[in-house]
Amino acid sequence: MPNRLIHESSPYLLQHAHNPVDWYPWGEEAFAKARAENKPIFLSVGYATCHWCHVMERESFEDPEIARLLNAHFVPVKVDREELPDVDQVYMTALQAMTGSGGWPMNMFLLPDLRPFFGGTYWPPEPRHGLPSFRQVLLGVHQAWLNQKKEVLENAEQLTAFLQEQLRPRPGALPEGLHGEALASLLRAADPVYGGLGGAPKFPQAPALFYLLTLAWLGRQPAREHLRLTLRRMAEGGIYDQVGGGFHRYATDRVWRIPHFEKMLYDNAQLARVYAAASLLFEEEVPLYRRIAHETLGYVLRELRGPFGEFWSAQDADSEGVEGRFYVWRLEEFRAALGPEAEAAARLFGVLEAGNWEGVNVLERRYPEATLREELGLSEEAYGAWVEGVRQRLYQARARRTPPLTDDKVLADWNGLMLRALAEAGRWLGEAKYLEAARKNATFVLQNMLQDGLLRHAWRQGRLRPQAYLSDQAHYGLGLLALYEATGEIAWLEAARRLAEALLEHFWDAEGGFRDSLDPTLPVQAKDVHDGPYPSGTAAAVELLFRLGALYEEAGWQKAALEGLEAHAQALVRNPLGHAGLLQAHLVGSQGSELAVVLPSSLAQEAARWFLPLTTLAFGPPGSLPVLRGRQPGLAYLCRWGACRMPVEDAQALKEELRALYSG
């Protein structure tokens, strides 16, 4: 007999629809039951491709005795963290305050008024490795609820007060050397041998990579050197799918070898953008970076794109109940797929008889390719064709395996990240197919996910959820702006403008900065400028308003962006790694420029191929935008906050103007 989750659209909630637990979705029905029966809420938060969520479901939520305890003493509520990121953010902050760490599944106990008082992550079915069993936890919380109600209420009050303090904006003065200090802080966390920031587990941290890319473009040599090292090491390692393209979520080790095998849309969108941009900045690395960008975008277009141009959220780490099974190889499987070429290919991909992880091989590409090419006696062109042939045969052999689950939920902000990647890679690399995919995505999202002036967060199989978040308006707005910059089609820019107006109307907080959510039921207001795996909603909103404010000559938008930035000045100074998205937005606001090219002009197409991370492009006939008013056709105007340098009519002169502006 299915529970209430059978009526939901989230793949994660549907995975739990046949548990014996009497699950409720997040909403008033569950809250009313908790109030009426004076029971605590058991809130369990996860997502469809979460390995330990699957484990806990099999061990505990399908266990009849545990289900009996949950149903008798609690109101069990299931939440997809990707569908309701504000719920996840508020209670994850609470969990980290209680325990010093977090993760998923996140399991929290709440008062009927939704204030948290206790929580944890994965609990095993029996005591293990110093962890109590889930049954012990449930019985302990139930006894505390019956016999220690005063202490429970005091804990909830203290925790809620702490949350309100944690999420309070902390304005202050931004130091003159902000970005020098930020770079120094990032490099203190840098791995000088294998790249990346921090140790194991090692995440790509794409917002920080793009920030380093911008600093490298501005001439900061340490940023350049560390970024080159990181991009090469990631591309060589097992975190990158050497057969099918695309990046796994993170590496469990320092050397990027053994990944946590799930693949997320947001990682692949951002990393494709980083590698595509880096191919324009690092001349000596062009073939590698361009290959990774094309293969990553190819993976997304092949495996995460829906029939209408929408992009799905993720692919699971598990298949047939085993993490990584779809991706790993035994030597005999490798030989069966490749025949006589297996020996050379095994050197290329680091395949060992004993395996490099739990008796199997995660493919890497660390063997010196020049050496292998010489051993095979092949020209560069013939070697490239040989490698691609090997990859294709491995891909075909792998395709006969049971694939991991794909979460086909469509999220507006994640689609915005992908839209931006496609639009920018399309113009940087001259790939029309990326621009066409971007147009199709923009058409789908604007037709199906825009309701009453706000982009709604989640859509699946024709069902649109009502929630709308700051991140959706801001990230999709940046994607639409990028599509305009790539095509010159003003309809996309106008759509971005409308989203900017909506986020100012609905998400601006008079107490300072932006709120993330419009949900009034949460015990504290969701307002977090810390980057997760992609820039915060505030970072994206600030960047969008700076860029659009310049094109539309809207001083009020730029003022709101600056205030939104300054509301969190202390966070920028104290924790640069956690706020790389906001630091990037600050660079746009403090050192940004506008390049207005008045059509007709041959400069428009050429300038669109350049990597200009702090410059917003405007192409159009005279007067089609405020920034193009009073401009002469055929000329390009490089401006900063309305102050323009001398107009130019050829590419070389324009490059000199850019050099003069950014070397001063």
Secondary structure as a PSIPRED ss2 file (coil, helix, strand):
# PSIPRED VFORMAT (PSIPRED V4.0)

   1 M C   1.000  0.000  0.000
   2 P C   1.000  0.000  0.000
   3 N C   1.000  0.000  0.000
   4 R H   0.000  1.000  0.000
   5 L H   0.000  1.000  0.000
   6 I H   0.000  1.000  0.000
   7 H H   0.000  1.000  0.000
   8 E C   1.000  0.000  0.000
   9 S C   1.000  0.000  0.000
  10 S C   1.000  0.000  0.000
  11 P H   0.000  1.000  0.000
  12 Y H   0.000  1.000  0.000
  13 L H   0.000  1.000  0.000
  14 L H   0.000  1.000  0.000
  15 Q H   0.000  1.000  0.000
  16 H C   1.000  0.000  0.000
  17 A C   1.000  0.000  0.000
  18 H C   1.000  0.000  0.000
  19 N C   1.000  0.000  0.000
  20 P C   1.000  0.000  0.000
  21 V C   1.000  0.000  0.000
  22 D C   1.000  0.000  0.000
  23 W C   1.000  0.000  0.000
  24 Y E   0.000  0.000  1.000
  25 P E   0.000  0.000  1.000
  26 W C   1.000  0.000  0.000
  27 G C   1.000  0.000  0.000
  28 E H   0.000  1.000  0.000
  29 E H   0.000  1.000  0.000
  30 A H   0.000  1.000  0.000
  31 F H   0.000  1.000  0.000
  32 A H   0.000  1.000  0.000
  33 K H   0.000  1.000  0.000
  34 A H   0.000  1.000  0.000
  35 R H   0.000  1.000  0.000
  36 A H   0.000  1.000  0.000
  37 E H   0.000  1.000  0.000
  38 N C   1.000  0.000  0.000
  39 K C   1.000  0.000  0.000
  40 P C   1.000  0.000  0.000
  41 I E   0.000  0.000  1.000
  42 F E   0.000  0.000  1.000
  43 L E   0.000  0.000  1.000
  44 S E   0.000  0.000  1.000
  45 V E   0.000  0.000  1.000
  46 G E   0.000  0.000  1.000
  47 Y C   1.000  0.000  0.000
  48 A C   1.000  0.000  0.000
  49 T C   1.000  0.000  0.000
  50 C C   1.000  0.000  0.000
  51 H H   0.000  1.000  0.000
  52 W H   0.000  1.000  0.000
  53 C H   0.000  1.000  0.000
  54 H H   0.000  1.000  0.000
  55 V H   0.000  1.000  0.000
  56 M H   0.000  1.000  0.000
  57 E H   0.000  1.000  0.000
  58 R H   0.000  1.000  0.000
  59 E H   0.000  1.000  0.000
  60 S H   0.000  1.000  0.000
  61 F H   0.000  1.000  0.000
  62 E C   1.000  0.000  0.000
  63 D C   1.000  0.000  0.000
  64 P H   0.000  1.000  0.000
  65 E H   0.000  1.000  0.000
  66 I H   0.000  1.000  0.000
  67 A H   0.000  1.000  0.000
  68 R H   0.000  1.000  0.000
  69 L H   0.000  1.000  0.000
  70 L H   0.000  1.000  0.000
  71 N H   0.000  1.000  0.000
  72 A H   0.000  1.000  0.000
  73 H H   0.000  1.000  0.000
  74 F C   1.000  0.000  0.000
  75 V E   0.000  0.000  1.000
  76 P E   0.000  0.000  1.000
  77 V E   0.000  0.000  1.000
  78 K E   0.000  0.000  1.000
  79 V E   0.000  0.000  1.000
  80 D E   0.000  0.000  1.000
  81 R C   1.000  0.000  0.000
  82 E C   1.000  0.000  0.000
  83 E C   1.000  0.000  0.000
  84 L C   1.000  0.000  0.000
  85 P H   0.000  1.000  0.000
  86 D H   0.000  1.000  0.000
  87 V H   0.000  1.000  0.000
  88 D H   0.000  1.000  0.000
  89 Q H   0.000  1.000  0.000
  90 V H   0.000  1.000  0.000
  91 Y H   0.000  1.000  0.000
  92 M H   0.000  1.000  0.000
  93 T H   0.000  1.000  0.000
  94 A H   0.000  1.000  0.000
  95 L H   0.000  1.000  0.000
  96 Q H   0.000  1.000  0.000
  97 A H   0.000  1.000  0.000
  98 M H   0.000  1.000  0.000
  99 T H   0.000  1.000  0.000
 100 G C   1.000  0.000  0.000
 101 S C   1.000  0.000  0.000
 102 G C   1.000  0.000  0.000
 103 G C   1.000  0.000  0.000
 104 W C   1.000  0.000  0.000
 105 P C   1.000  0.000  0.000
 106 M E   0.000  0.000  1.000
 107 N E   0.000  0.000  1.000
 108 M E   0.000  0.000  1.000
 109 F E   0.000  0.000  1.000
 110 L E   0.000  0.000  1.000
 111 L C   1.000  0.000  0.000
 112 P C   1.000  0.000  0.000
 113 D C   1.000  0.000  0.000
 114 L C   1.000  0.000  0.000
 115 R C   1.000  0.000  0.000
 116 P E   0.000  0.000  1.000
 117 F E   0.000  0.000  1.000
 118 F E   0.000  0.000  1.000
 119 G E   0.000  0.000  1.000
 120 G E   0.000  0.000  1.000
 121 T C   1.000  0.000  0.000
 122 Y C   1.000  0.000  0.000
 123 W C   1.000  0.000  0.000
 124 P C   1.000  0.000  0.000
 125 P C   1.000  0.000  0.000
 126 E C   1.000  0.000  0.000
 127 P C   1.000  0.000  0.000
 128 R E   0.000  0.000  1.000
 129 H C   1.000  0.000  0.000
 130 G C   1.000  0.000  0.000
 131 L E   0.000  0.000  1.000
 132 P C   1.000  0.000  0.000
 133 S C   1.000  0.000  0.000
 134 F H   0.000  1.000  0.000
 135 R H   0.000  1.000  0.000
 136 Q H   0.000  1.000  0.000
 137 V H   0.000  1.000  0.000
 138 L H   0.000  1.000  0.000
 139 L H   0.000  1.000  0.000
 140 G H   0.000  1.000  0.000
 141 V H   0.000  1.000  0.000
 142 H H   0.000  1.000  0.000
 143 Q H   0.000  1.000  0.000
 144 A H   0.000  1.000  0.000
 145 W H   0.000  1.000  0.000
 146 L H   0.000  1.000  0.000
 147 N H   0.000  1.000  0.000
 148 Q C   1.000  0.000  0.000
 149 K H   0.000  1.000  0.000
 150 K H   0.000  1.000  0.000
 151 E H   0.000  1.000  0.000
 152 V H   0.000  1.000  0.000
 153 L H   0.000  1.000  0.000
 154 E H   0.000  1.000  0.000
 155 N H   0.000  1.000  0.000
 156 A H   0.000  1.000  0.000
 157 E H   0.000  1.000  0.000
 158 Q H   0.000  1.000  0.000
 159 L H   0.000  1.000  0.000
 160 T H   0.000  1.000  0.000
 161 A H   0.000  1.000  0.000
 162 F H   0.000  1.000  0.000
 163 L H   0.000  1.000  0.000
 164 Q H   0.000  1.000  0.000
 165 E H   0.000  1.000  0.000
 166 Q H   0.000  1.000  0.000
 167 L C   1.000  0.000  0.000
 168 R C   1.000  0.000  0.000
 169 P C   1.000  0.000  0.000
 170 R C   1.000  0.000  0.000
 171 P C   1.000  0.000  0.000
 172 G C   1.000  0.000  0.000
 173 A C   1.000  0.000  0.000
 174 L C   1.000  0.000  0.000
 175 P C   1.000  0.000  0.000
 176 E C   1.000  0.000  0.000
 177 G C   1.000  0.000  0.000
 178 L H   0.000  1.000  0.000
 179 H H   0.000  1.000  0.000
 180 G H   0.000  1.000  0.000
 181 E H   0.000  1.000  0.000
 182 A H   0.000  1.000  0.000
 183 L H   0.000  1.000  0.000
 184 A H   0.000  1.000  0.000
 185 S H   0.000  1.000  0.000
 186 L H   0.000  1.000  0.000
 187 L H   0.000  1.000  0.000
 188 R H   0.000  1.000  0.000
 189 A C   1.000  0.000  0.000
 190 A E   0.000  0.000  1.000
 191 D C   1.000  0.000  0.000
 192 P C   1.000  0.000  0.000
 193 V C   1.000  0.000  0.000
 194 Y C   1.000  0.000  0.000
 195 G C   1.000  0.000  0.000
 196 G C   1.000  0.000  0.000
 197 L E   0.000  0.000  1.000
 198 G C   1.000  0.000  0.000
 199 G C   1.000  0.000  0.000
 200 A C   1.000  0.000  0.000
 201 P C   1.000  0.000  0.000
 202 K E   0.000  0.000  1.000
 203 F C   1.000  0.000  0.000
 204 P C   1.000  0.000  0.000
 205 Q C   1.000  0.000  0.000
 206 A H   0.000  1.000  0.000
 207 P H   0.000  1.000  0.000
 208 A H   0.000  1.000  0.000
 209 L H   0.000  1.000  0.000
 210 F H   0.000  1.000  0.000
 211 Y H   0.000  1.000  0.000
 212 L H   0.000  1.000  0.000
 213 L H   0.000  1.000  0.000
 214 T H   0.000  1.000  0.000
 215 L H   0.000  1.000  0.000
 216 A H   0.000  1.000  0.000
 217 W H   0.000  1.000  0.000
 218 L C   1.000  0.000  0.000
 219 G C   1.000  0.000  0.000
 220 R C   1.000  0.000  0.000
 221 Q H   0.000  1.000  0.000
 222 P H   0.000  1.000  0.000
 223 A H   0.000  1.000  0.000
 224 R H   0.000  1.000  0.000
 225 E H   0.000  1.000  0.000
 226 H H   0.000  1.000  0.000
 227 L H   0.000  1.000  0.000
 228 R H   0.000  1.000  0.000
 229 L H   0.000  1.000  0.000
 230 T H   0.000  1.000  0.000
 231 L H   0.000  1.000  0.000
 232 R H   0.000  1.000  0.000
 233 R H   0.000  1.000  0.000
 234 M H   0.000  1.000  0.000
 235 A H   0.000  1.000  0.000
 236 E H   0.000  1.000  0.000
 237 G C   1.000  0.000  0.000
 238 G C   1.000  0.000  0.000
 239 I C   1.000  0.000  0.000
 240 Y E   0.000  0.000  1.000
 241 D C   1.000  0.000  0.000
 242 Q C   1.000  0.000  0.000
 243 V C   1.000  0.000  0.000
 244 G C   1.000  0.000  0.000
 245 G C   1.000  0.000  0.000
 246 G C   1.000  0.000  0.000
 247 F E   0.000  0.000  1.000
 248 H C   1.000  0.000  0.000
 249 R C   1.000  0.000  0.000
 250 Y E   0.000  0.000  1.000
 251 A E   0.000  0.000  1.000
 252 T C   1.000  0.000  0.000
 253 D C   1.000  0.000  0.000
 254 R C   1.000  0.000  0.000
 255 V C   1.000  0.000  0.000
 256 W C   1.000  0.000  0.000
 257 R C   1.000  0.000  0.000
 258 I C   1.000  0.000  0.000
 259 P E   0.000  0.000  1.000
 260 H E   0.000  0.000  1.000
 261 F C   1.000  0.000  0.000
 262 E C   1.000  0.000  0.000
 263 K E   0.000  0.000  1.000
 264 M E   0.000  0.000  1.000
 265 L H   0.000  1.000  0.000
 266 Y H   0.000  1.000  0.000
 267 D H   0.000  1.000  0.000
 268 N H   0.000  1.000  0.000
 269 A H   0.000  1.000  0.000
 270 Q H   0.000  1.000  0.000
 271 L H   0.000  1.000  0.000
 272 A H   0.000  1.000  0.000
 273 R H   0.000  1.000  0.000
 274 V H   0.000  1.000  0.000
 275 Y H   0.000  1.000  0.000
 276 A H   0.000  1.000  0.000
 277 A H   0.000  1.000  0.000
 278 A H   0.000  1.000  0.000
 279 S H   0.000  1.000  0.000
 280 L H   0.000  1.000  0.000
 281 L H   0.000  1.000  0.000
 282 F C   1.000  0.000  0.000
 283 E H   0.000  1.000  0.000
 284 E H   0.000  1.000  0.000
 285 E H   0.000  1.000  0.000
 286 V H   0.000  1.000  0.000
 287 P H   0.000  1.000  0.000
 288 L H   0.000  1.000  0.000
 289 Y H   0.000  1.000  0.000
 290 R H   0.000  1.000  0.000
 291 R H   0.000  1.000  0.000
 292 I H   0.000  1.000  0.000
 293 A H   0.000  1.000  0.000
 294 H H   0.000  1.000  0.000
 295 E H   0.000  1.000  0.000
 296 T H   0.000  1.000  0.000
 297 L H   0.000  1.000  0.000
 298 G H   0.000  1.000  0.000
 299 Y H   0.000  1.000  0.000
 300 V H   0.000  1.000  0.000
 301 L H   0.000  1.000  0.000
 302 R H   0.000  1.000  0.000
 303 E H   0.000  1.000  0.000
 304 L C   1.000  0.000  0.000
 305 R E   0.000  0.000  1.000
 306 G C   1.000  0.000  0.000
 307 P C   1.000  0.000  0.000
 308 F C   1.000  0.000  0.000
 309 G C   1.000  0.000  0.000
 310 E C   1.000  0.000  0.000
 311 F E   0.000  0.000  1.000
 312 W C   1.000  0.000  0.000
 313 S C   1.000  0.000  0.000
 314 A E   0.000  0.000  1.000
 315 Q E   0.000  0.000  1.000
 316 D C   1.000  0.000  0.000
 317 A C   1.000  0.000  0.000
 318 D E   0.000  0.000  1.000
 319 S E   0.000  0.000  1.000
 320 E C   1.000  0.000  0.000
 321 G C   1.000  0.000  0.000
 322 V E   0.000  0.000  1.000
 323 E E   0.000  0.000  1.000
 324 G C   1.000  0.000  0.000
 325 R C   1.000  0.000  0.000
 326 F C   1.000  0.000  0.000
 327 Y C   1.000  0.000  0.000
 328 V C   1.000  0.000  0.000
 329 W E   0.000  0.000  1.000
 330 R C   1.000  0.000  0.000
 331 L H   0.000  1.000  0.000
 332 E H   0.000  1.000  0.000
 333 E H   0.000  1.000  0.000
 334 F H   0.000  1.000  0.000
 335 R H   0.000  1.000  0.000
 336 A H   0.000  1.000  0.000
 337 A H   0.000  1.000  0.000
 338 L H   0.000  1.000  0.000
 339 G H   0.000  1.000  0.000
 340 P H   0.000  1.000  0.000
 341 E H   0.000  1.000  0.000
 342 A H   0.000  1.000  0.000
 343 E H   0.000  1.000  0.000
 344 A H   0.000  1.000  0.000
 345 A H   0.000  1.000  0.000
 346 A H   0.000  1.000  0.000
 347 R H   0.000  1.000  0.000
 348 L H   0.000  1.000  0.000
 349 F H   0.000  1.000  0.000
 350 G C   1.000  0.000  0.000
 351 V C   1.000  0.000  0.000
 352 L C   1.000  0.000  0.000
 353 E C   1.000  0.000  0.000
 354 A C   1.000  0.000  0.000
 355 G C   1.000  0.000  0.000
 356 N C   1.000  0.000  0.000
 357 W E   0.000  0.000  1.000
 358 E C   1.000  0.000  0.000
 359 G C   1.000  0.000  0.000
 360 V E   0.000  0.000  1.000
 361 N E   0.000  0.000  1.000
 362 V C   1.000  0.000  0.000
 363 L C   1.000  0.000  0.000
 364 E C   1.000  0.000  0.000
 365 R C   1.000  0.000  0.000
 366 R C   1.000  0.000  0.000
 367 Y C   1.000  0.000  0.000
 368 P C   1.000  0.000  0.000
 369 E H   0.000  1.000  0.000
 370 A H   0.000  1.000  0.000
 371 T H   0.000  1.000  0.000
 372 L H   0.000  1.000  0.000
 373 R H   0.000  1.000  0.000
 374 E H   0.000  1.000  0.000
 375 E H   0.000  1.000  0.000
 376 L H   0.000  1.000  0.000
 377 G C   1.000  0.000  0.000
 378 L C   1.000  0.000  0.000
 379 S C   1.000  0.000  0.000
 380 E H   0.000  1.000  0.000
 381 E H   0.000  1.000  0.000
 382 A H   0.000  1.000  0.000
 383 Y H   0.000  1.000  0.000
 384 G H   0.000  1.000  0.000
 385 A H   0.000  1.000  0.000
 386 W H   0.000  1.000  0.000
 387 V H   0.000  1.000  0.000
 388 E H   0.000  1.000  0.000
 389 G H   0.000  1.000  0.000
 390 V H   0.000  1.000  0.000
 391 R H   0.000  1.000  0.000
 392 Q H   0.000  1.000  0.000
 393 R H   0.000  1.000  0.000
 394 L H   0.000  1.000  0.000
 395 Y H   0.000  1.000  0.000
 396 Q H   0.000  1.000  0.000
 397 A H   0.000  1.000  0.000
 398 R H   0.000  1.000  0.000
 399 A C   1.000  0.000  0.000
 400 R C   1.000  0.000  0.000
 401 R C   1.000  0.000  0.000
 402 T C   1.000  0.000  0.000
 403 P C   1.000  0.000  0.000
 404 P C   1.000  0.000  0.000
 405 L C   1.000  0.000  0.000
 406 T E   0.000  0.000  1.000
 407 D E   0.000  0.000  1.000
 408 D C   1.000  0.000  0.000
 409 K C   1.000  0.000  0.000
 410 V E   0.000  0.000  1.000
 411 L E   0.000  0.000  1.000
 412 A H   0.000  1.000  0.000
 413 D H   0.000  1.000  0.000
 414 W H   0.000  1.000  0.000
 415 N H   0.000  1.000  0.000
 416 G H   0.000  1.000  0.000
 417 L H   0.000  1.000  0.000
 418 M H   0.000  1.000  0.000
 419 L H   0.000  1.000  0.000
 420 R H   0.000  1.000  0.000
 421 A H   0.000  1.000  0.000
 422 L H   0.000  1.000  0.000
 423 A H   0.000  1.000  0.000
 424 E H   0.000  1.000  0.000
 425 A H   0.000  1.000  0.000
 426 G H   0.000  1.000  0.000
 427 R H   0.000  1.000  0.000
 428 W H   0.000  1.000  0.000
 429 L H   0.000  1.000  0.000
 430 G C   1.000  0.000  0.000
 431 E C   1.000  0.000  0.000
 432 A H   0.000  1.000  0.000
 433 K H   0.000  1.000  0.000
 434 Y H   0.000  1.000  0.000
 435 L H   0.000  1.000  0.000
 436 E H   0.000  1.000  0.000
 437 A H   0.000  1.000  0.000
 438 A H   0.000  1.000  0.000
 439 R H   0.000  1.000  0.000
 440 K H   0.000  1.000  0.000
 441 N H   0.000  1.000  0.000
 442 A H   0.000  1.000  0.000
 443 T H   0.000  1.000  0.000
 444 F H   0.000  1.000  0.000
 445 V H   0.000  1.000  0.000
 446 L H   0.000  1.000  0.000
 447 Q H   0.000  1.000  0.000
 448 N H   0.000  1.000  0.000
 449 M C   1.000  0.000  0.000
 450 L E   0.000  0.000  1.000
 451 Q E   0.000  0.000  1.000
 452 D C   1.000  0.000  0.000
 453 G C   1.000  0.000  0.000
 454 L E   0.000  0.000  1.000
 455 L E   0.000  0.000  1.000
 456 R C   1.000  0.000  0.000
 457 H C   1.000  0.000  0.000
 458 A E   0.000  0.000  1.000
 459 W E   0.000  0.000  1.000
 460 R E   0.000  0.000  1.000
 461 Q C   1.000  0.000  0.000
 462 G C   1.000  0.000  0.000
 463 R E   0.000  0.000  1.000
 464 L E   0.000  0.000  1.000
 465 R C   1.000  0.000  0.000
 466 P C   1.000  0.000  0.000
 467 Q C   1.000  0.000  0.000
 468 A C   1.000  0.000  0.000
 469 Y E   0.000  0.000  1.000
 470 L H   0.000  1.000  0.000
 471 S H   0.000  1.000  0.000
 472 D H   0.000  1.000  0.000
 473 Q H   0.000  1.000  0.000
 474 A H   0.000  1.000  0.000
 475 H H   0.000  1.000  0.000
 476 Y H   0.000  1.000  0.000
 477 G H   0.000  1.000  0.000
 478 L H   0.000  1.000  0.000
 479 G H   0.000  1.000  0.000
 480 L H   0.000  1.000  0.000
 481 L H   0.000  1.000  0.000
 482 A H   0.000  1.000  0.000
 483 L H   0.000  1.000  0.000
 484 Y H   0.000  1.000  0.000
 485 E H   0.000  1.000  0.000
 486 A H   0.000  1.000  0.000
 487 T H   0.000  1.000  0.000
 488 G C   1.000  0.000  0.000
 489 E C   1.000  0.000  0.000
 490 I H   0.000  1.000  0.000
 491 A H   0.000  1.000  0.000
 492 W H   0.000  1.000  0.000
 493 L H   0.000  1.000  0.000
 494 E H   0.000  1.000  0.000
 495 A H   0.000  1.000  0.000
 496 A H   0.000  1.000  0.000
 497 R H   0.000  1.000  0.000
 498 R H   0.000  1.000  0.000
 499 L H   0.000  1.000  0.000
 500 A H   0.000  1.000  0.000
 501 E H   0.000  1.000  0.000
 502 A H   0.000  1.000  0.000
 503 L H   0.000  1.000  0.000
 504 L H   0.000  1.000  0.000
 505 E H   0.000  1.000  0.000
 506 H H   0.000  1.000  0.000
 507 F H   0.000  1.000  0.000
 508 W E   0.000  0.000  1.000
 509 D C   1.000  0.000  0.000
 510 A C   1.000  0.000  0.000
 511 E C   1.000  0.000  0.000
 512 G C   1.000  0.000  0.000
 513 G C   1.000  0.000  0.000
 514 F E   0.000  0.000  1.000
 515 R C   1.000  0.000  0.000
 516 D C   1.000  0.000  0.000
 517 S E   0.000  0.000  1.000
 518 L C   1.000  0.000  0.000
 519 D C   1.000  0.000  0.000
 520 P C   1.000  0.000  0.000
 521 T C   1.000  0.000  0.000
 522 L C   1.000  0.000  0.000
 523 P C   1.000  0.000  0.000
 524 V C   1.000  0.000  0.000
 525 Q C   1.000  0.000  0.000
 526 A C   1.000  0.000  0.000
 527 K C   1.000  0.000  0.000
 528 D C   1.000  0.000  0.000
 529 V C   1.000  0.000  0.000
 530 H C   1.000  0.000  0.000
 531 D C   1.000  0.000  0.000
 532 G C   1.000  0.000  0.000
 533 P C   1.000  0.000  0.000
 534 Y C   1.000  0.000  0.000
 535 P C   1.000  0.000  0.000
 536 S C   1.000  0.000  0.000
 537 G H   0.000  1.000  0.000
 538 T H   0.000  1.000  0.000
 539 A H   0.000  1.000  0.000
 540 A H   0.000  1.000  0.000
 541 A H   0.000  1.000  0.000
 542 V H   0.000  1.000  0.000
 543 E H   0.000  1.000  0.000
 544 L H   0.000  1.000  0.000
 545 L H   0.000  1.000  0.000
 546 F H   0.000  1.000  0.000
 547 R H   0.000  1.000  0.000
 548 L H   0.000  1.000  0.000
 549 G H   0.000  1.000  0.000
 550 A H   0.000  1.000  0.000
 551 L H   0.000  1.000  0.000
 552 Y C   1.000  0.000  0.000
 553 E C   1.000  0.000  0.000
 554 E C   1.000  0.000  0.000
 555 A H   0.000  1.000  0.000
 556 G H   0.000  1.000  0.000
 557 W H   0.000  1.000  0.000
 558 Q H   0.000  1.000  0.000
 559 K H   0.000  1.000  0.000
 560 A H   0.000  1.000  0.000
 561 A H   0.000  1.000  0.000
 562 L H   0.000  1.000  0.000
 563 E H   0.000  1.000  0.000
 564 G H   0.000  1.000  0.000
 565 L H   0.000  1.000  0.000
 566 E H   0.000  1.000  0.000
 567 A C   1.000  0.000  0.000
 568 H C   1.000  0.000  0.000
 569 A H   0.000  1.000  0.000
 570 Q H   0.000  1.000  0.000
 571 A H   0.000  1.000  0.000
 572 L H   0.000  1.000  0.000
 573 V H   0.000  1.000  0.000
 574 R H   0.000  1.000  0.000
 575 N C   1.000  0.000  0.000
 576 P C   1.000  0.000  0.000
 577 L H   0.000  1.000  0.000
 578 G H   0.000  1.000  0.000
 579 H H   0.000  1.000  0.000
 580 A H   0.000  1.000  0.000
 581 G H   0.000  1.000  0.000
 582 L H   0.000  1.000  0.000
 583 L H   0.000  1.000  0.000
 584 Q H   0.000  1.000  0.000
 585 A H   0.000  1.000  0.000
 586 H H   0.000  1.000  0.000
 587 L H   0.000  1.000  0.000
 588 V H   0.000  1.000  0.000
 589 G H   0.000  1.000  0.000
 590 S H   0.000  1.000  0.000
 591 Q H   0.000  1.000  0.000
 592 G C   1.000  0.000  0.000
 593 S E   0.000  0.000  1.000
 594 E E   0.000  0.000  1.000
 595 L E   0.000  0.000  1.000
 596 A E   0.000  0.000  1.000
 597 V E   0.000  0.000  1.000
 598 V E   0.000  0.000  1.000
 599 L C   1.000  0.000  0.000
 600 P C   1.000  0.000  0.000
 601 S C   1.000  0.000  0.000
 602 S C   1.000  0.000  0.000
 603 L H   0.000  1.000  0.000
 604 A H   0.000  1.000  0.000
 605 Q H   0.000  1.000  0.000
 606 E H   0.000  1.000  0.000
 607 A H   0.000  1.000  0.000
 608 A C   1.000  0.000  0.000
 609 R C   1.000  0.000  0.000
 610 W C   1.000  0.000  0.000
 611 F C   1.000  0.000  0.000
 612 L C   1.000  0.000  0.000
 613 P C   1.000  0.000  0.000
 614 L C   1.000  0.000  0.000
 615 T E   0.000  0.000  1.000
 616 T E   0.000  0.000  1.000
 617 L E   0.000  0.000  1.000
 618 A E   0.000  0.000  1.000
 619 F E   0.000  0.000  1.000
 620 G E   0.000  0.000  1.000
 621 P C   1.000  0.000  0.000
 622 P C   1.000  0.000  0.000
 623 G C   1.000  0.000  0.000
 624 S C   1.000  0.000  0.000
 625 L C   1.000  0.000  0.000
 626 P H   0.000  1.000  0.000
 627 V H   0.000  1.000  0.000
 628 L H   0.000  1.000  0.000
 629 R C   1.000  0.000  0.000
 630 G C   1.000  0.000  0.000
 631 R C   1.000  0.000  0.000
 632 Q C   1.000  0.000  0.000
 633 P C   1.000  0.000  0.000
 634 G C   1.000  0.000  0.000
 635 L C   1.000  0.000  0.000
 636 A E   0.000  0.000  1.000
 637 Y E   0.000  0.000  1.000
 638 L E   0.000  0.000  1.000
 639 C E   0.000  0.000  1.000
 640 R E   0.000  0.000  1.000
 641 W C   1.000  0.000  0.000
 642 G C   1.000  0.000  0.000
 643 A E   0.000  0.000  1.000
 644 C E   0.000  0.000  1.000
 645 R C   1.000  0.000  0.000
 646 M C   1.000  0.000  0.000
 647 P C   1.000  0.000  0.000
 648 V E   0.000  0.000  1.000
 649 E C   1.000  0.000  0.000
 650 D C   1.000  0.000  0.000
 651 A H   0.000  1.000  0.000
 652 Q H   0.000  1.000  0.000
 653 A H   0.000  1.000  0.000
 654 L H   0.000  1.000  0.000
 655 K H   0.000  1.000  0.000
 656 E H   0.000  1.000  0.000
 657 E H   0.000  1.000  0.000
 658 L H   0.000  1.000  0.000
 659 R H   0.000  1.000  0.000
 660 A H   0.000  1.000  0.000
 661 L H   0.000  1.000  0.000
 662 Y H   0.000  1.000  0.000
 663 S H   0.000  1.000  0.000
 664 G C   1.000  0.000  0.000
